Amino acid sequence: ESGSGKSTLAKILLGLQRPTQGEVFLHGQPLARLSRFERAKRMQPVFQDPYSSLNPAKTIASIISLPLRVHGVGTPASQAEAVTEFMELVGLPTRLRHALPSELSGGQRQRVAIARALILKPGIVICDEPTSALDVSVQSQILNLMQDLQDRLGLTYLMITHNLLVVRHMANRVAVMYRGRIVESGAADTVFDTPQDAYTRTLLASILTT
């Protein structure tokens, strides 16, 4: 539910906020020991609101290629080729490369955000309510795109959402948070079909219908 600590967890993983206690490990290595650039190469975010997460003064090509330029990856020519590749990968017409975010729909903007997140080829993408700001019909398109990209690129998603229908559609494993703590975790089918924690049972009963 809102206020349970989901977005705070995402910010800690991305290095945008420091934990008050404890550590996060990635492949046995404390994340705190990684530099900002090392962390960015391994994980990238897709934020909730595609209207505010893109620079309104930059073209789509400039937005998508920014991680490559920040990390000094490739030449201007190879960066332009990568922009074309990832625009096509997320289903964006390449004719939009010189457009501004204001000229795109909400769904197209979120595709831009996904392309920007993937262009460094990270293994992990942290998605904080990635479809909640979109129309219902567009939400399903973006979720299906994300599943297709996961299969094609071998991605791991950490998806943060209060929409349990999205969780059931997308997740292999689920962690239920309440007041800043994980109260239950496990395989998605197990958590949904045989929840063990009282809060999880209440949460499922309040949202899902049979």
N, C-alpha and C positions, 0 to 999 in steps of 0.2 A: 504494500500500500504506500501511498505518498508519505514521505518522511521517514521511511524505514532505513534509509542509508544507501540505497542503490546507486544514486549518482555520486555520492561521496566515495564509494568504493571505486567507481570508474575513474574519478579524478585522482585517486591515490595510485591506481595502476598506471595512469598516463603521466604521473609525476606532476600533476597540476596542484596537488595538495599532499601534505605530509601526514602520515598516520601519527596519532598521538601515542600509540604503542603498537608493538608487534612488527612483523616483517612480511613482505611478499616475496616469494621465490618463483623464478622462472627457470625451468630446467636445472634446478638445484642451485641457482645463483641468485643472491639477493638483488632485487630490482634496484635498491637504493645505491648499489655499487656501480650501476650502469650510468654512463653519461647520458645527457639529454638526447644526443644524436644516436647513441647505441640503442636506447630505448625506442626512439622513433623508427629505427630501421626494423625493429622486431614487432612493434604494434602501432596501429594507427586508429584514430577515432572516426566514427560517423555520428554526428550530433543530431539532436532531436529536430531542430528547426532549420530546414534548408533555406529559409528566408533570411536568417540572421547569421548563418555559419559560413556564408560566402561573401567575399569582398565585392560590394556592389559596383566599385569603380574599375574592376579588373575583368578582362575577357575570360571566357570559359577556358581557352587554351592556357592562359596565364595562371589561372587558379589550379588547374589540374597538374601543370608542370612545376608548380612552386616547390613541392618536396624535392624534386630532382635538382632544382637550382640551389636550394638551401644546402643540400648534401653534396653538391658538386658532382653529380652523377651525369656523365655523358657530355656531349657537345650540344650546341643549340639545334643542330640538325637531328641528332639522335633523340633529343628531348621532344622535338616536334613529331617525330615518328612515333614515339611512345604515346604522346597525347592522342594521335589518330588511333593507335592500337587500343587504348583503353576507352576511348569514346565509343568505338565499335563494340568493345567487350560489354559495356554497360547499356548498349542499345541507344546511344545518342547519335543523331546524324552529324557527320563531321562538318557539315555546312554551318553548324552552330559554334564552331571553334572561336569565331571572332565576335560572337554575341555577348551581351552583358547578362548577368543573372536576372535582371528585371524583365528581360525578353523571354524568359523561360517559365514553364508551368512549375508547380510545386514538385511534381514527380520528376520532371527533368532536372530540377535543381538537386534533388536528392541523388539522382544518378551521377551528377557532377561530383557531389560530395563523396560518393562511393568510388568513383574513378580516381579522385585525388587521394583517397585513403589507400588504394591498391597499387598506385603507380610505383611505389618503392618496393613492392612485392613483400610486404610483411607476412609473418605467419599468423598473426593474431589481429583481429579487427574488433574493437570495442564499440558496440552500438548502443547508444543511450536513447531509448524510445525512438528508434529510427523512422517509424511510420506514423506516430501519433499525431503529427501536424498535417497529415495528408488526408485527402478524401478516401472513403472506404474502398472505392473501386481501384484507386491508385495504390492503396496499401498492399493489396494482394499482388499487384504487379511487381512492386519493389521487393516483397518477401520472396516471391518466386525467383526474381532475379538474383537475390542474395543466395538462395539455395543452389541455383545453377552455378554461380561463381564459386561457392564453397566446394562443389563437386569438381569443377574444372581446375581450380587453383590449389586445392587441398588446404583451405583456410580453416582456422578455428575462430568462431565467433563467441564473444562474451556479450550476450544480448540482455540488456536491462529493460524491463518493461513491467507494467502492472496489468497488462492485457494477457490473461491466462490462455485465451484462445490462440494468441500469437505464440505463446510459450509452447503449447502443445503441438502446434504446427511446425515449429522450428527446432525445438531443443532435443538433444540426446540426453543431457543431464540438467537437473534443475536444482537450484538452491533457493530456499524460501527465506526472506529476510523479515525481521520484526524488531523494531527499536534498535537498529544498528547491529543486530546479531543474526547469524544464520541459524535458524531453528530446525531446519530439516533439509537434507540434500540426498540426491540419489538419481538413479535412472528415471527419465521423464515418465515412462509408463508406470513405474512403481509408485512414484510420488502422486501421480494423478489417480491411479486406480486403488491404491492401498496406503493413503497418507497415514503417518504415524503420529504426527504432532497435532495437538488440538487446534492450534492456530491455523495450520495448513487445512485441516478439515473444515474449519469455519470459513476460511477464505474461498475454498472451492465451492462450498455450499452456497455462498453468497453471490457467486458469479456464474457458475456453470449450471446449465439446465440439462435435463436428460430427455 
